[in-house]
Amino acid sequence: MAGNESPRGTHSARVDPLTGERTTIVSRRQSRPNLPDGDCPFCPGGLEAPEPYEVRWFANRWPPLPGGRAEVVLYTDRHDATFASLGVGGARRVVDLWAERSEVLGARPDVDYVLVFENRGPAVGATIAHPHGQIYAYDHVPARAATEYDRFSEHGEDPLDAHAPGPDLERLVCRAPGWRAWVPDAATWPYELVLAPDTNVADLPSLDAEGRDGLAALLVDVLNRLDMLFGAPMPYMLWFHQRPFDGASWPSLRVHAHIVPLWRDAGVQRYVAAAELGGGEFFNPVDPVDAAAALRNCVR
């Protein structure tokens, strides 16, 4: 579906005639507060969590997409927790909520794609430290996801198989039952990771109990390794690509997660420069094999 022009000050979907890239203008979000006033709104008893909870979702108060298509997901009631500290049981509750909300949002007639994601740390704009993520439900398939899916169609095979570590396993970081995590051979970010199931499961709702347990265990493992890598909480961006919910047939698609940590060294951010944005080609200062080895060596 194509987005429609909205009144000034709300949401306006536009396509750049020069690049073909899509942008949604959300000028209303310019007035949202950077930091909450007073107590954390995500802690029990707070503005967004008035009742006790283990995991919770609610509609984004400052939505970048209209019509209730932007949600916030709270991972735990513990303000000082990390995703890794949730343990497999706590992480499994988050995975179940991601799957539930993906299914509910994906069933809407005005939704073609559900993107589950997290921005962790002030370096990526997370203004509230309480562990949380978000979900955007698009009325179209975003370009980045569409590009991946074009690769599936173009090659007639699962590109994740070509993307994954070869027989030498030098880029493999760790495994969990039914899942594995690796550093891409053409990683844009120094300690970038991809997490994927061993079998073709198209979306989060389709994961069975074992698949959800494996994903929970792998997330706890890799996010703990990222924090151990430089001995400090690693700022990162995380998102899931899953099959579109547009009613079309998407054979052989496999749900997977991308994790983009921002640091290339302790407290040193990897910045994307003008040549990279202008040229569309990137220069990674850390060899993917070395990155995978460093993460493998991060053990409790």
C-alpha positions as YAML, in Angstrom:
chain: A
units: angstrom
residues:
- id: 1
  name: MET
  ca: [0.00, 0.00, 0.00]
- id: 2
  name: ALA
  ca: [1.19, 3.48, -0.63]
- id: 3
  name: GLY
  ca: [1.18, 6.01, 2.19]
- id: 4
  name: ASN
  ca: [-1.06, 9.02, 1.78]
- id: 5
  name: GLU
  ca: [-0.25, 12.65, 2.38]
- id: 6
  name: SER
  ca: [-1.33, 13.75, 5.84]
- id: 7
  name: PRO
  ca: [-2.06, 17.22, 7.22]
- id: 8
  name: ARG
  ca: [0.97, 19.30, 8.09]
- id: 9
  name: GLY
  ca: [2.19, 18.53, 11.60]
- id: 10
  name: THR
  ca: [1.03, 14.90, 11.67]
- id: 11
  name: HIS
  ca: [2.42, 12.22, 9.30]
- id: 12
  name: SER
  ca: [3.39, 12.73, 5.69]
- id: 13
  name: ALA
  ca: [4.86, 9.90, 3.60]
- id: 14
  name: ARG
  ca: [7.03, 11.14, 0.75]
- id: 15
  name: VAL
  ca: [9.30, 9.61, -1.89]
- id: 16
  name: ASP
  ca: [12.43, 11.44, -3.05]
- id: 17
  name: PRO
  ca: [12.22, 11.73, -6.87]
- id: 18
  name: LEU
  ca: [16.02, 11.69, -7.14]
- id: 19
  name: THR
  ca: [16.82, 8.60, -5.08]
- id: 20
  name: GLY
  ca: [13.48, 6.83, -4.78]
- id: 21
  name: GLU
  ca: [14.00, 6.66, -1.03]
- id: 22
  name: ARG
  ca: [10.98, 6.97, 1.23]
- id: 23
  name: THR
  ca: [10.71, 9.36, 4.19]
- id: 24
  name: THR
  ca: [7.86, 9.97, 6.60]
- id: 25
  name: ILE
  ca: [7.75, 13.52, 7.94]
- id: 26
  name: VAL
  ca: [6.64, 13.43, 11.59]
- id: 27
  name: SER
  ca: [7.08, 17.00, 12.73]
- id: 28
  name: ARG
  ca: [4.82, 16.43, 15.75]
- id: 29
  name: ARG
  ca: [7.58, 14.30, 17.30]
- id: 30
  name: GLN
  ca: [9.86, 17.35, 17.38]
- id: 31
  name: SER
  ca: [8.04, 18.48, 20.53]
- id: 32
  name: ARG
  ca: [8.32, 15.19, 22.41]
- id: 33
  name: PRO
  ca: [10.38, 15.36, 25.63]
- id: 34
  name: ASN
  ca: [13.93, 14.00, 25.47]
- id: 35
  name: LEU
  ca: [13.88, 12.85, 29.09]
- id: 36
  name: PRO
  ca: [10.93, 12.01, 31.32]
- id: 37
  name: ASP
  ca: [10.06, 14.39, 34.11]
- id: 38
  name: GLY
  ca: [10.40, 12.80, 37.53]
- id: 39
  name: ASP
  ca: [10.13, 9.04, 37.97]
- id: 40
  name: CYS
  ca: [10.66, 6.48, 35.20]
- id: 41
  name: PRO
  ca: [7.39, 6.10, 33.25]
- id: 42
  name: PHE
  ca: [8.20, 2.42, 32.54]
- id: 43
  name: CYS
  ca: [8.61, 1.28, 36.16]
- id: 44
  name: PRO
  ca: [5.56, -0.22, 37.91]
- id: 45
  name: GLY
  ca: [3.32, 2.62, 39.03]
- id: 46
  name: GLY
  ca: [4.72, 4.91, 36.35]
- id: 47
  name: LEU
  ca: [2.82, 6.72, 33.60]
- id: 48
  name: GLU
  ca: [3.00, 3.85, 31.09]
- id: 49
  name: ALA
  ca: [2.90, 0.96, 33.59]
- id: 50
  name: PRO
  ca: [0.39, 1.72, 36.33]
- id: 51
  name: GLU
  ca: [0.02, -1.94, 37.33]
- id: 52
  name: PRO
  ca: [2.61, -4.64, 38.21]
- id: 53
  name: TYR
  ca: [3.88, -6.57, 35.19]
- id: 54
  name: GLU
  ca: [6.54, -8.96, 33.90]
- id: 55
  name: VAL
  ca: [6.43, -7.82, 30.27]
- id: 56
  name: ARG
  ca: [4.13, -5.19, 28.85]
- id: 57
  name: TRP
  ca: [3.28, -3.35, 25.63]
- id: 58
  name: PHE
  ca: [1.46, -0.07, 25.07]
- id: 59
  name: ALA
  ca: [0.77, 2.34, 22.23]
- id: 60
  name: ASN
  ca: [3.57, 4.84, 21.61]
- id: 61
  name: ARG
  ca: [2.55, 8.22, 23.00]
- id: 62
  name: TRP
  ca: [4.60, 9.95, 20.26]
- id: 63
  name: PRO
  ca: [3.95, 7.67, 17.28]
- id: 64
  name: PRO
  ca: [5.98, 8.01, 14.07]
- id: 65
  name: LEU
  ca: [3.23, 6.05, 12.30]
- id: 66
  name: PRO
  ca: [-0.49, 6.85, 12.57]
- id: 67
  name: GLY
  ca: [-3.43, 4.67, 13.52]
- id: 68
  name: GLY
  ca: [-1.95, 2.83, 16.50]
- id: 69
  name: ARG
  ca: [0.80, 1.27, 14.41]
- id: 70
  name: ALA
  ca: [3.66, 2.09, 16.80]
- id: 71
  name: GLU
  ca: [4.08, 0.30, 20.11]
- id: 72
  name: VAL
  ca: [6.54, 0.17, 22.99]
- id: 73
  name: VAL
  ca: [7.52, -3.15, 24.58]
- id: 74
  name: LEU
  ca: [8.78, -3.28, 28.18]
- id: 75
  name: TYR
  ca: [11.10, -6.24, 28.76]
- id: 76
  name: THR
  ca: [10.97, -6.31, 32.56]
- id: 77
  name: ASP
  ca: [9.75, -4.36, 35.57]
- id: 78
  name: ARG
  ca: [13.37, -3.98, 36.76]
- id: 79
  name: HIS
  ca: [14.73, -0.57, 35.83]
- id: 80
  name: ASP
  ca: [18.40, -1.51, 36.20]
- id: 81
  name: ALA
  ca: [18.20, -4.78, 34.26]
- id: 82
  name: THR
  ca: [19.82, -5.58, 30.94]
- id: 83
  name: PHE
  ca: [18.44, -7.95, 28.34]
- id: 84
  name: ALA
  ca: [21.20, -10.42, 29.20]
- id: 85
  name: SER
  ca: [20.34, -10.26, 32.92]
- id: 86
  name: LEU
  ca: [16.78, -11.41, 32.19]
- id: 87
  name: GLY
  ca: [18.03, -14.96, 31.75]
- id: 88
  name: VAL
  ca: [16.49, -17.37, 29.28]
- id: 89
  name: GLY
  ca: [13.12, -17.42, 31.07]
- id: 90
  name: GLY
  ca: [12.79, -13.65, 31.12]
- id: 91
  name: ALA
  ca: [13.99, -13.33, 27.54]
- id: 92
  name: ARG
  ca: [11.47, -15.99, 26.46]
- id: 93
  name: ARG
  ca: [8.66, -13.80, 27.83]
- id: 94
  name: VAL
  ca: [9.91, -10.97, 25.64]
- id: 95
  name: VAL
  ca: [10.10, -13.24, 22.57]
- id: 96
  name: ASP
  ca: [6.53, -14.41, 23.23]
- id: 97
  name: LEU
  ca: [5.31, -10.81, 23.43]
- id: 98
  name: TRP
  ca: [7.15, -9.88, 20.22]
- id: 99
  name: ALA
  ca: [5.46, -12.84, 18.50]
- id: 100
  name: GLU
  ca: [2.04, -11.98, 19.90]
- id: 101
  name: ARG
  ca: [2.20, -8.35, 18.85]
- id: 102
  name: SER
  ca: [3.59, -9.27, 15.41]
- id: 103
  name: GLU
  ca: [0.63, -11.58, 14.86]
- id: 104
  name: VAL
  ca: [-1.96, -9.05, 16.07]
- id: 105
  name: LEU
  ca: [-0.53, -6.14, 14.11]
- id: 106
  name: GLY
  ca: [0.18, -8.28, 11.04]
- id: 107
  name: ALA
  ca: [-3.50, -9.30, 10.91]
- id: 108
  name: ARG
  ca: [-4.60, -5.69, 10.41]
- id: 109
  name: PRO
  ca: [-5.72, -4.83, 6.85]
- id: 110
  name: ASP
  ca: [-3.65, -1.63, 6.94]
- id: 111
  name: VAL
  ca: [-0.40, -3.41, 7.85]
- id: 112
  name: ASP
  ca: [2.00, -5.02, 5.38]
- id: 113
  name: TYR
  ca: [5.10, -5.31, 7.54]
- id: 114
  name: VAL
  ca: [5.94, -5.57, 11.26]
- id: 115
  name: LEU
  ca: [9.39, -4.43, 12.40]
- id: 116
  name: VAL
  ca: [10.45, -5.39, 15.94]
- id: 117
  name: PHE
  ca: [13.49, -3.41, 17.11]
- id: 118
  name: GLU
  ca: [15.47, -1.96, 20.00]
- id: 119
  name: ASN
  ca: [17.72, 1.07, 20.41]
- id: 120
  name: ARG
  ca: [19.91, 0.62, 23.47]
- id: 121
  name: GLY
  ca: [21.83, 3.48, 25.05]
- id: 122
  name: PRO
  ca: [21.95, 7.26, 24.71]
- id: 123
  name: ALA
  ca: [24.36, 6.95, 21.76]
- id: 124
  name: VAL
  ca: [21.47, 5.69, 19.64]
- id: 125
  name: GLY
  ca: [18.89, 8.05, 21.09]
- id: 126
  name: ALA
  ca: [17.40, 5.90, 23.85]
- id: 127
  name: THR
  ca: [16.33, 8.53, 26.39]
- id: 128
  name: ILE
  ca: [14.95, 6.10, 29.00]
- id: 129
  name: ALA
  ca: [17.32, 3.53, 30.49]
- id: 130
  name: HIS
  ca: [14.58, 1.08, 31.47]
- id: 131
  name: PRO
  ca: [14.95, -2.00, 29.18]
- id: 132
  name: HIS
  ca: [12.52, -1.66, 26.32]
- id: 133
  name: GLY
  ca: [12.09, -1.93, 22.57]
- id: 134
  name: GLN
  ca: [9.55, -0.87, 19.98]
- id: 135
  name: ILE
  ca: [7.41, -2.21, 17.15]
- id: 136
  name: TYR
  ca: [6.48, -0.35, 13.96]
- id: 137
  name: ALA
  ca: [3.71, -1.71, 11.74]
- id: 138
  name: TYR
  ca: [4.11, -0.33, 8.21]
- id: 139
  name: ASP
  ca: [1.50, -0.03, 5.47]
- id: 140
  name: HIS
  ca: [4.20, -1.13, 3.00]
- id: 141
  name: VAL
  ca: [7.32, -3.30, 3.01]
- id: 142
  name: PRO
  ca: [10.29, -1.07, 3.96]
- id: 143
  name: ALA
  ca: [13.09, -0.84, 1.42]
- id: 144
  name: ARG
  ca: [15.76, -2.62, 3.48]
- id: 145
  name: ALA
  ca: [13.54, -5.63, 4.08]
- id: 146
  name: ALA
  ca: [12.36, -5.61, 0.46]
- id: 147
  name: THR
  ca: [15.97, -5.67, -0.74]
- id: 148
  name: GLU
  ca: [16.67, -8.78, 1.32]
- id: 149
  name: TYR
  ca: [13.57, -10.46, -0.03]
- id: 150
  name: ASP
  ca: [14.57, -9.61, -3.59]
- id: 151
  name: ARG
  ca: [17.76, -11.56, -2.94]
- id: 152
  name: PHE
  ca: [15.67, -14.59, -2.01]
- id: 153
  name: SER
  ca: [13.75, -14.32, -5.30]
- id: 154
  name: GLU
  ca: [16.79, -13.46, -7.41]
- id: 155
  name: HIS
  ca: [18.89, -16.43, -6.37]
- id: 156
  name: GLY
  ca: [16.15, -18.96, -5.83]
- id: 157
  name: GLU
  ca: [17.80, -19.97, -2.58]
- id: 158
  name: ASP
  ca: [18.08, -18.76, 0.98]
- id: 159
  name: PRO
  ca: [20.71, -15.97, 0.99]
- id: 160
  name: LEU
  ca: [21.21, -16.52, 4.71]
- id: 161
  name: ASP
  ca: [22.98, -19.75, 3.81]
- id: 162
  name: ALA
  ca: [25.50, -17.81, 1.72]
- id: 163
  name: HIS
  ca: [25.65, -15.09, 4.38]
- id: 164
  name: ALA
  ca: [26.41, -17.53, 7.20]
- id: 165
  name: PRO
  ca: [29.91, -18.77, 8.12]
- id: 166
  name: GLY
  ca: [31.46, -21.35, 5.82]
- id: 167
  name: PRO
  ca: [32.98, -24.68, 6.81]
- id: 168
  name: ASP
  ca: [35.86, -22.98, 8.65]
- id: 169
  name: LEU
  ca: [33.37, -21.34, 11.05]
- id: 170
  name: GLU
  ca: [35.78, -18.46, 11.64]
- id: 171
  name: ARG
  ca: [32.93, -15.95, 11.74]
- id: 172
  name: LEU
  ca: [30.65, -18.04, 13.96]
- id: 173
  name: VAL
  ca: [30.28, -16.52, 17.43]
- id: 174
  name: CYS
  ca: [27.98, -18.92, 19.27]
- id: 175
  name: ARG
  ca: [25.04, -21.29, 19.00]
- id: 176
  name: ALA
  ca: [21.87, -22.06, 20.91]
- id: 177
  name: PRO
  ca: [19.50, -24.96, 20.23]
- id: 178
  name: GLY
  ca: [18.23, -24.41, 16.67]
- id: 179
  name: TRP
  ca: [19.95, -21.00, 16.31]
- id: 180
  name: ARG
  ca: [23.36, -19.50, 15.54]
- id: 181
  name: ALA
  ca: [24.96, -16.06, 15.60]
- id: 182
  name: TRP
  ca: [27.77, -14.85, 13.35]
- id: 183
  name: VAL
  ca: [29.61, -11.79, 12.11]
- id: 184
  name: PRO
  ca: [28.79, -11.06, 8.44]
- id: 185
  name: ASP
  ca: [31.66, -11.43, 5.98]
- id: 186
  name: ALA
  ca: [30.87, -7.95, 4.61]
- id: 187
  name: ALA
  ca: [29.99, -6.40, 7.98]
- id: 188
  name: THR
  ca: [29.44, -2.64, 7.88]
- id: 189
  name: TRP
  ca: [29.91, -2.28, 11.64]
- id: 190
  name: PRO
  ca: [32.91, -3.76, 13.51]
- id: 191
  name: TYR
  ca: [31.01, -6.17, 15.79]
- id: 192
  name: GLU
  ca: [27.84, -6.53, 13.76]
- id: 193
  name: LEU
  ca: [25.92, -9.79, 14.24]
- id: 194
  name: VAL
  ca: [23.21, -11.78, 12.49]
- id: 195
  name: LEU
  ca: [21.10, -14.31, 14.41]
- id: 196
  name: ALA
  ca: [19.10, -16.89, 12.45]
- id: 197
  name: PRO
  ca: [17.37, -20.22, 13.03]
- id: 198
  name: ASP
  ca: [18.77, -23.34, 11.42]
- id: 199
  name: THR
  ca: [15.47, -24.04, 9.65]
- id: 200
  name: ASN
  ca: [13.18, -21.90, 7.50]
- id: 201
  name: VAL
  ca: [10.77, -20.26, 9.93]
- id: 202
  name: ALA
  ca: [9.23, -17.21, 8.27]
- id: 203
  name: ASP
  ca: [8.23, -15.05, 11.21]
- id: 204
  name: LEU
  ca: [8.26, -14.69, 14.98]
- id: 205
  name: PRO
  ca: [4.69, -15.99, 15.48]
- id: 206
  name: SER
  ca: [5.61, -19.21, 13.62]
- id: 207
  name: LEU
  ca: [8.44, -20.11, 16.02]
- id: 208
  name: ASP
  ca: [7.51, -23.14, 18.13]
- id: 209
  name: ALA
  ca: [8.37, -23.46, 21.82]
- id: 210
  name: GLU
  ca: [11.84, -24.86, 21.11]
- id: 211
  name: GLY
  ca: [12.53, -22.13, 18.56]
- id: 212
  name: ARG
  ca: [11.52, -19.42, 20.98]
- id: 213
  name: ASP
  ca: [13.65, -20.92, 23.75]
- id: 214
  name: GLY
  ca: [16.63, -21.06, 21.38]
- id: 215
  name: LEU
  ca: [16.19, -17.44, 20.31]
- id: 216
  name: ALA
  ca: [15.88, -16.32, 23.93]
- id: 217
  name: ALA
  ca: [19.05, -18.20, 24.88]
- id: 218
  name: LEU
  ca: [20.99, -16.84, 21.92]
- id: 219
  name: LEU
  ca: [19.96, -13.23, 22.59]
- id: 220
  name: VAL
  ca: [21.00, -13.52, 26.24]
- id: 221
  name: ASP
  ca: [24.33, -15.01, 25.16]
- id: 222
  name: VAL
  ca: [25.30, -12.52, 22.42]
- id: 223
  name: LEU
  ca: [24.11, -9.41, 24.26]
- id: 224
  name: ASN
  ca: [26.08, -10.49, 27.30]
- id: 225
  name: ARG
  ca: [29.16, -10.96, 25.09]
- id: 226
  name: LEU
  ca: [28.76, -7.44, 23.70]
- id: 227
  name: ASP
  ca: [28.72, -6.00, 27.22]
- id: 228
  name: MET
  ca: [31.75, -8.09, 28.17]
- id: 229
  name: LEU
  ca: [33.72, -7.14, 25.06]
- id: 230
  name: PHE
  ca: [34.85, -3.75, 26.39]
- id: 231
  name: GLY
  ca: [33.76, -4.18, 30.00]
- id: 232
  name: ALA
  ca: [30.87, -1.71, 29.71]
- id: 233
  name: PRO
  ca: [27.26, -1.64, 28.44]
- id: 234
  name: MET
  ca: [27.47, -1.72, 24.64]
- id: 235
  name: PRO
  ca: [25.14, 0.69, 22.81]
- id: 236
  name: TYR
  ca: [23.45, -1.16, 19.98]
- id: 237
  name: MET
  ca: [20.60, -1.28, 17.50]
- id: 238
  name: LEU
  ca: [18.70, -4.54, 17.07]
- id: 239
  name: TRP
  ca: [15.94, -5.40, 14.63]
- id: 240
  name: PHE
  ca: [14.15, -8.46, 13.27]
- id: 241
  name: HIS
  ca: [13.37, -9.09, 9.63]
- id: 242
  name: GLN
  ca: [10.44, -11.42, 9.16]
- id: 243
  name: ARG
  ca: [8.11, -12.20, 6.28]
- id: 244
  name: PRO
  ca: [5.71, -9.45, 5.21]
- id: 245
  name: PHE
  ca: [2.13, -9.68, 6.44]
- id: 246
  name: ASP
  ca: [0.72, -8.44, 3.13]
- id: 247
  name: GLY
  ca: [-1.10, -11.62, 2.16]
- id: 248
  name: ALA
  ca: [1.38, -12.51, -0.59]
- id: 249
  name: SER
  ca: [3.24, -15.80, -0.79]
- id: 250
  name: TRP
  ca: [6.80, -15.53, 0.52]
- id: 251
  name: PRO
  ca: [8.35, -18.99, 0.16]
- id: 252
  name: SER
  ca: [11.60, -19.84, 1.94]
- id: 253
  name: LEU
  ca: [11.84, -16.61, 3.93]
- id: 254
  name: ARG
  ca: [13.60, -17.01, 7.26]
- id: 255
  name: VAL
  ca: [13.14, -14.73, 10.25]
- id: 256
  name: HIS
  ca: [16.44, -13.34, 11.52]
- id: 257
  name: ALA
  ca: [17.84, -10.57, 13.70]
- id: 258
  name: HIS
  ca: [20.48, -7.95, 12.97]
- id: 259
  name: ILE
  ca: [22.48, -6.46, 15.85]
- id: 260
  name: VAL
  ca: [24.59, -3.37, 15.20]
- id: 261
  name: PRO
  ca: [26.86, -2.43, 18.14]
- id: 262
  name: LEU
  ca: [28.18, 1.11, 17.88]
- id: 263
  name: TRP
  ca: [31.63, 0.82, 19.46]
- id: 264
  name: ARG
  ca: [34.77, -0.21, 17.58]
- id: 265
  name: ASP
  ca: [36.85, 0.00, 20.78]
- id: 266
  name: ALA
  ca: [36.17, 0.75, 24.44]
- id: 267
  name: GLY
  ca: [34.02, 3.87, 24.44]
- id: 268
  name: VAL
  ca: [35.04, 4.69, 20.86]
- id: 269
  name: GLN
  ca: [32.13, 4.97, 18.48]
- id: 270
  name: ARG
  ca: [32.29, 3.84, 14.88]
- id: 271
  name: TYR
  ca: [31.06, 6.82, 12.88]
- id: 272
  name: VAL
  ca: [29.68, 6.62, 9.37]
- id: 273
  name: ALA
  ca: [31.42, 9.27, 7.28]
- id: 274
  name: ALA
  ca: [30.30, 11.41, 4.34]
- id: 275
  name: ALA
  ca: [32.10, 9.26, 1.77]
- id: 276
  name: GLU
  ca: [30.23, 6.20, 3.06]
- id: 277
  name: LEU
  ca: [26.82, 7.84, 2.98]
- id: 278
  name: GLY
  ca: [27.54, 9.66, -0.27]
- id: 279
  name: GLY
  ca: [29.05, 6.66, -2.00]
- id: 280
  name: GLY
  ca: [26.89, 3.97, -0.46]
- id: 281
  name: GLU
  ca: [29.99, 1.84, 0.26]
- id: 282
  name: PHE
  ca: [31.39, 1.31, 3.73]
- id: 283
  name: PHE
  ca: [34.83, 0.88, 5.30]
- id: 284
  name: ASN
  ca: [34.96, -1.39, 8.35]
- id: 285
  name: PRO
  ca: [38.08, -0.96, 10.56]
- id: 286
  name: VAL
  ca: [37.77, -4.44, 12.14]
- id: 287
  name: ASP
  ca: [38.15, -7.70, 10.22]
- id: 288
  name: PRO
  ca: [35.01, -9.85, 10.67]
- id: 289
  name: VAL
  ca: [37.10, -12.90, 11.59]
- id: 290
  name: ASP
  ca: [38.87, -10.92, 14.33]
- id: 291
  name: ALA
  ca: [35.53, -9.55, 15.54]
- id: 292
  name: ALA
  ca: [34.06, -13.05, 15.79]
- id: 293
  name: ALA
  ca: [37.13, -14.32, 17.65]
- id: 294
  name: ALA
  ca: [36.92, -11.46, 20.16]
- id: 295
  name: LEU
  ca: [33.25, -12.20, 20.81]
- id: 296
  name: ARG
  ca: [33.86, -15.94, 21.12]
- id: 297
  name: ASN
  ca: [36.46, -15.21, 23.79]
- id: 298
  name: CYS
  ca: [33.90, -13.29, 25.87]
- id: 299
  name: VAL
  ca: [32.74, -16.02, 28.22]
- id: 300
  name: ARG
  ca: [31.53, -15.89, 31.78]
...
